[in-house]
Amino acid sequence: MIGAGWYAASLFLMVTLGAVGGNASSGGSGSGHSQADTTAVILLGTGTPYPDPQAQGPATAVVVGSRVFLFDAGPGVMRQLRGAGLPINGVTALFVTHLHSDHTLGYADLILTSWVMRRRAPLASYGPNGLRRMTDHLMSAYREDIRIRTEGLERELPYAWSVAVQEIQPGVVYDSAGVRVTAISVPHGGWPEAFAYRLDSPDRSVVISGDTKYSDEIARASEGVDVLVHEVYPAHRVAPEDRPGGEFWPQYMKEYHTSDRELGQLAALAKPKLLLLTHIVRMGASNEEIVDGIRKGGFKGSVIVGEDLGRY
């Protein structure tokens, strides 16, 4: 890939800088937390594979004080971080839900652009098996860019481009300075591994579904949380489509995603204080249609149809 010498030096930096094991930070927060460590959820991208300029690729930031925890890295993620007024020189940690392209096309951008914007340590990246191989191939693809930027007149920091990848299993995957992130296994069609995540901070609890069909595990993990960020599609709009493979569309949606009525049932059980909708496969449905489907599923609590750069 990039070369054994490069990776050996990278590994040394990962250990000495504390990037492995959940201690990386953006801006620093000390060993504890203060009242300034309030938590906000920012939807950087609420889109799907369809290239909608109003809905960038899937990416959600949970900001705790000065720390930024990023969930997925869809297309446009770096520009959305800038648009949200968040640091562009590296997030505290990235958590990938699964390796579908719409959730990872911004991964290389996140790695390399934050480095060019003066990230000083390896990027901490957590996700399913296969994430390390994806990362290695991306770094190999950009080895000439890395070489020119480090050896040429730009004089970028050597090895700060690197990534500290941790391929995870369900359970607590990050626990540092009052923030705990727990991975939850979810069913997403043919993917052997896909995760939702729950983040607990000193003042809020947030669950992010990623892509999933109806999941009892998410319902249990979301009981009473402050914010449940969940994908959705309008069940009444699903029909076979006139395209190659379009006859399987209803089956695909049922096995890979969560309908509005199913989400209403799940939220009625979990009772989150706020249900925040993202990754909406609309198929022409209005916001009102989708919320109506959730109501028919049984959830009577607060629902917001998420928008890019919305802060909650």
C-alpha positions as CSV (number, residue, x, y, z in Angstrom):
1,M,0.0,0.0,0.0
2,I,1.8,3.2,1.1
3,G,4.8,1.3,2.4
4,A,5.9,-0.5,5.5
5,G,8.0,2.3,6.7
6,W,5.2,4.8,6.5
7,Y,2.8,2.6,8.4
8,A,5.4,1.8,11.1
9,A,5.9,5.4,11.8
10,S,2.1,6.0,11.7
11,L,1.6,3.3,14.3
12,F,4.2,4.9,16.5
13,L,2.4,8.2,16.3
14,M,-1.0,6.6,17.0
15,V,0.3,5.1,20.3
16,T,2.3,8.2,21.4
17,L,-0.6,10.6,20.6
18,G,-3.2,8.4,22.2
19,A,-5.4,8.0,19.1
20,V,-6.0,4.3,19.7
21,G,-8.5,3.5,22.3
22,G,-10.8,6.4,22.2
23,N,-8.6,9.3,23.5
24,A,-8.3,11.4,20.3
25,S,-9.9,14.8,20.5
26,S,-10.5,17.8,18.4
27,G,-9.7,21.0,20.3
28,G,-9.2,19.1,23.5
29,S,-11.5,18.8,26.5
30,G,-9.3,17.8,29.5
31,S,-9.9,14.8,31.7
32,G,-13.4,15.7,32.8
33,H,-16.4,17.7,31.7
34,S,-18.0,21.0,32.6
35,Q,-21.3,22.8,32.1
36,A,-19.8,23.9,28.7
37,D,-20.0,20.3,27.6
38,T,-23.6,20.6,26.3
39,T,-24.6,18.2,23.6
40,A,-26.2,19.0,20.2
41,V,-27.1,16.9,17.3
42,I,-26.4,18.3,13.9
43,L,-27.6,16.6,10.7
44,L,-24.8,17.2,8.2
45,G,-26.5,15.1,5.5
46,T,-30.0,13.6,5.4
47,G,-29.8,12.2,1.9
48,T,-29.8,8.8,0.2
49,P,-27.9,7.6,-2.9
50,Y,-30.1,9.9,-5.0
51,P,-28.0,13.1,-5.7
52,D,-30.2,15.7,-4.2
53,P,-28.4,19.0,-3.7
54,Q,-30.7,19.8,-0.8
55,A,-29.8,16.6,1.0
56,Q,-26.1,15.7,1.2
57,G,-24.9,12.1,1.9
58,P,-25.6,10.5,5.3
59,A,-23.6,12.1,8.1
60,T,-24.6,13.1,11.6
61,A,-22.5,15.1,14.1
62,V,-23.0,14.9,17.8
63,V,-21.2,17.8,19.4
64,V,-20.3,17.6,23.1
65,G,-18.6,20.8,24.1
66,S,-15.6,21.2,21.8
67,R,-15.6,17.5,20.8
68,V,-17.2,16.4,17.5
69,F,-18.4,12.8,17.1
70,L,-19.2,12.0,13.5
71,F,-21.5,9.2,12.4
72,D,-21.0,8.2,8.8
73,A,-19.2,10.2,6.1
74,G,-21.4,10.5,3.0
75,P,-20.7,12.7,0.0
76,G,-20.2,16.4,1.0
77,V,-19.3,15.7,4.6
78,M,-16.3,18.1,4.8
79,R,-18.2,21.0,3.3
80,Q,-21.1,20.3,5.6
81,L,-18.8,20.4,8.6
82,R,-17.7,23.8,7.4
83,G,-21.3,24.9,6.8
84,A,-22.2,23.9,10.4
85,G,-19.4,25.9,11.8
86,L,-17.6,22.8,13.1
87,P,-13.8,22.2,13.0
88,I,-12.4,21.2,9.6
89,N,-9.1,20.0,11.0
90,G,-10.4,16.7,12.3
91,V,-13.3,15.3,14.3
92,T,-12.8,13.6,17.6
93,A,-13.8,10.2,16.2
94,L,-15.7,8.8,13.2
95,F,-18.2,5.9,13.7
96,V,-19.3,4.1,10.5
97,T,-22.6,2.3,10.5
98,H,-21.9,0.1,7.5
99,L,-19.9,0.2,4.3
100,H,-22.6,1.1,1.7
101,S,-21.1,3.7,-0.7
102,D,-23.6,6.5,0.2
103,H,-22.4,6.3,3.8
104,T,-18.7,6.3,3.0
105,L,-18.0,8.2,-0.2
106,G,-16.9,11.2,1.9
107,Y,-14.5,9.1,3.9
108,A,-11.4,9.9,1.8
109,D,-12.4,13.6,1.9
110,L,-12.7,13.5,5.6
111,I,-9.3,11.8,6.0
112,L,-7.3,13.9,3.5
113,T,-9.0,17.3,3.7
114,S,-8.9,17.5,7.5
115,W,-5.2,16.6,7.2
116,V,-4.6,19.4,4.7
117,M,-6.5,21.7,7.1
118,R,-3.9,20.9,9.7
119,R,-5.1,17.8,11.5
120,R,-2.1,16.8,13.7
121,A,-2.9,13.2,14.7
122,P,-4.3,10.1,13.0
123,L,-8.1,10.0,12.6
124,A,-9.8,7.7,15.0
125,S,-12.2,5.6,12.9
126,Y,-14.6,2.9,14.2
127,G,-16.7,0.6,12.2
128,P,-17.5,-2.9,10.9
129,N,-15.1,-5.5,9.5
130,G,-13.9,-4.3,6.1
131,L,-13.3,-0.7,7.3
132,R,-9.6,-1.3,7.6
133,R,-9.3,-2.8,4.1
134,M,-11.3,0.1,2.7
135,T,-9.0,2.6,4.5
136,D,-5.9,0.9,3.2
137,H,-7.1,0.9,-0.4
138,L,-8.0,4.6,-0.1
139,M,-4.6,5.5,1.3
140,S,-3.0,3.5,-1.5
141,A,-5.1,5.3,-4.1
142,Y,-3.9,8.7,-2.8
143,R,-0.3,7.8,-2.1
144,E,1.0,10.2,-4.8
145,D,-1.1,13.0,-3.3
146,I,0.3,12.2,0.1
147,R,3.9,12.1,-1.2
148,I,3.6,15.4,-3.0
149,R,2.0,17.2,-0.1
150,T,4.5,15.9,2.4
151,E,7.7,16.1,0.3
152,G,6.8,19.1,-1.8
153,L,6.5,22.8,-0.9
154,E,3.3,22.3,1.0
155,R,5.2,20.5,3.8
156,E,2.2,18.9,5.3
157,L,2.8,16.9,8.5
158,P,4.0,13.5,7.7
159,Y,1.9,10.6,9.0
160,A,-0.8,12.9,10.3
161,W,-2.8,11.8,7.2
162,S,-3.1,8.3,8.7
163,V,-6.1,6.6,10.3
164,A,-6.4,4.6,13.5
165,V,-9.0,2.0,12.5
166,Q,-10.8,-0.1,15.0
167,E,-13.1,-2.8,13.6
168,I,-15.7,-3.3,16.3
169,Q,-18.2,-5.7,17.8
170,P,-21.5,-4.8,19.5
171,G,-20.9,-3.2,22.9
172,V,-19.1,-0.1,24.2
173,V,-16.5,1.0,21.6
174,Y,-15.6,4.4,23.0
175,D,-15.5,5.7,26.6
176,S,-13.6,8.9,27.4
177,A,-14.1,12.1,29.4
178,G,-17.8,11.5,30.1
179,V,-18.8,10.3,26.6
180,R,-19.6,6.7,25.9
181,V,-20.5,5.3,22.5
182,T,-22.1,1.9,22.3
183,A,-22.5,-0.1,19.0
184,I,-25.7,-2.0,18.4
185,S,-26.0,-4.7,15.8
186,V,-28.8,-4.1,13.3
187,P,-30.3,-6.0,10.3
188,H,-29.6,-4.3,7.0
189,G,-30.4,-6.8,4.3
190,G,-27.4,-8.8,3.0
191,W,-24.8,-6.9,5.0
192,P,-23.1,-9.2,7.4
193,E,-22.4,-6.3,9.8
194,A,-24.2,-3.1,10.3
195,F,-24.5,-1.0,13.4
196,A,-26.6,1.6,15.1
197,Y,-24.9,3.7,17.8
198,R,-25.9,5.1,21.1
199,L,-24.0,8.1,22.5
200,D,-24.3,9.0,26.2
201,S,-22.9,12.3,27.3
202,P,-23.2,14.2,30.7
203,D,-26.4,15.9,29.6
204,R,-28.0,13.9,26.8
205,S,-28.5,10.5,25.2
206,V,-28.7,10.0,21.4
207,V,-29.3,6.9,19.3
208,I,-28.4,6.9,15.6
209,S,-30.0,4.1,13.6
210,G,-27.9,4.0,10.5
211,D,-29.6,1.9,7.8
212,T,-31.8,-0.8,9.2
213,K,-35.0,-2.7,9.0
214,Y,-37.3,-2.7,12.1
215,S,-35.0,-3.6,15.0
216,D,-36.0,-4.7,18.5
217,E,-32.4,-4.0,19.5
218,I,-32.8,-0.3,18.5
219,A,-36.2,-0.1,20.3
220,R,-34.5,-1.4,23.5
221,A,-31.5,0.8,23.2
222,S,-33.6,3.9,22.6
223,E,-35.9,3.6,25.6
224,G,-36.4,7.1,27.0
225,V,-33.4,8.7,25.0
226,D,-33.4,12.4,24.4
227,V,-33.0,12.0,20.6
228,L,-33.6,9.0,18.3
229,V,-32.2,9.8,14.8
230,H,-33.8,7.2,12.5
231,E,-34.1,6.4,8.8
232,V,-37.6,6.1,7.3
233,Y,-39.5,5.5,4.1
234,P,-43.3,5.8,3.3
235,A,-44.7,2.3,3.1
236,H,-47.7,3.3,1.0
237,R,-45.4,4.7,-1.8
238,V,-43.5,1.4,-2.3
239,A,-44.2,-0.4,-5.6
240,P,-42.3,-2.3,-8.2
241,E,-40.3,0.1,-10.4
242,D,-39.9,0.2,-14.2
243,R,-36.1,-0.4,-14.4
244,P,-33.8,-3.4,-14.3
245,G,-34.3,-5.2,-11.0
246,G,-37.2,-2.9,-10.2
247,E,-39.5,-5.8,-9.4
248,F,-37.4,-6.4,-6.3
249,W,-37.8,-2.9,-4.9
250,P,-40.6,-3.7,-2.4
251,Q,-38.6,-6.7,-1.1
252,Y,-35.5,-4.6,-0.9
253,M,-37.2,-1.8,1.1
254,K,-38.7,-4.3,3.5
255,E,-35.4,-6.2,4.1
256,Y,-33.1,-3.1,4.3
257,H,-35.1,-0.2,5.7
258,T,-37.8,0.9,8.2
259,S,-41.2,2.1,7.0
260,D,-43.0,5.0,8.6
261,R,-45.5,2.8,10.3
262,E,-42.8,0.4,11.6
263,L,-40.9,3.4,12.9
264,G,-44.1,4.6,14.6
265,Q,-44.4,1.2,16.3
266,L,-40.8,1.3,17.4
267,A,-40.9,4.8,18.7
268,A,-44.2,4.1,20.6
269,L,-42.3,1.4,22.5
270,A,-39.1,3.4,23.0
271,K,-40.7,6.7,23.8
272,P,-37.8,9.0,22.8
273,K,-38.2,12.7,23.8
274,L,-37.5,13.6,20.1
275,L,-37.8,11.4,17.0
276,L,-35.5,13.0,14.3
277,L,-36.0,11.7,10.8
278,T,-33.1,11.3,8.4
279,H,-32.1,9.2,5.3
280,I,-35.6,9.6,4.0
281,V,-36.3,7.5,0.9
282,R,-39.2,9.8,-0.1
283,M,-40.5,8.3,-3.4
284,G,-42.5,11.5,-3.8
285,A,-43.9,11.6,-0.3
286,S,-44.3,14.9,1.6
287,N,-43.2,15.5,5.1
288,E,-46.9,15.4,6.2
289,E,-47.4,12.0,4.6
290,I,-44.3,10.6,6.4
291,V,-45.3,12.0,9.8
292,D,-48.9,10.7,9.3
293,G,-47.5,7.2,8.7
294,I,-45.5,7.4,11.9
295,R,-48.6,8.5,13.8
296,K,-50.6,5.6,12.4
297,G,-47.8,3.4,13.7
298,G,-48.6,4.6,17.2
299,F,-46.1,7.2,18.1
300,K,-47.7,10.4,19.5
301,G,-44.5,12.2,20.7
302,S,-42.4,14.9,19.1
303,V,-41.3,14.2,15.5
304,I,-39.1,16.4,13.3
305,V,-38.3,15.8,9.7
306,G,-34.6,16.5,9.6
307,E,-32.9,18.9,7.2
308,D,-29.3,19.4,6.3
309,L,-27.4,21.5,8.8
310,G,-30.3,21.4,11.2
311,R,-29.2,21.6,14.9
312,Y,-31.3,19.8,17.5
